[in-house]
Amino acid sequence: RVNYLELPLNLLYRGRLGQGYVLLGFGPYVGYGITGKATTGDEEMDIEFQNTIETGDPHSSAYMKALDAGAGIYAGYETALGLYFQLNTQYGLLNISPEDQRFSDDQSRANNVGFGLSLGYRF
């Protein structure tokens, strides 16, 4: 599990549907990893953020790149009373797996994927 500080820039469509509004949106985001934990079997370790894993770095640590950027979409509904819910998903377009110089044939790749549900009140 990795925690990112994220800055999205979403475009929103809000159209009348029945007594409320349909909400549709999409846009890019940029994120920066701040903390994280990885689990392998029974072992849990902190994630270290770096772009390159050097030859002497320990195998007992988990590594990821801190910078991420991607795209997100969301859809939702807002009632006439201002109560709304939204579903969203995001996909990271950058490879967040650092270059691992401990292995000569490193081809590892990892991308962030996220899903969410929001509830709120517009006043």
Beta strands, then each sheet from edge to edge (+ up, - down):
strand 1: 2-8
strand 2: 11-17
strand 3: 20-40
strand 4: 43-49
strand 5: 52-53
strand 6: 62-64
strand 7: 67-78
strand 8: 83-92
strand 9: 99-100
strand 10: 113-121
sheet 1: 1+ 3- 2+
sheet 2: 1+ 3- 4+ 6+
sheet 3: 1+ 3- 7+ 8- 10+
sheet 4: 5+ 9+
end
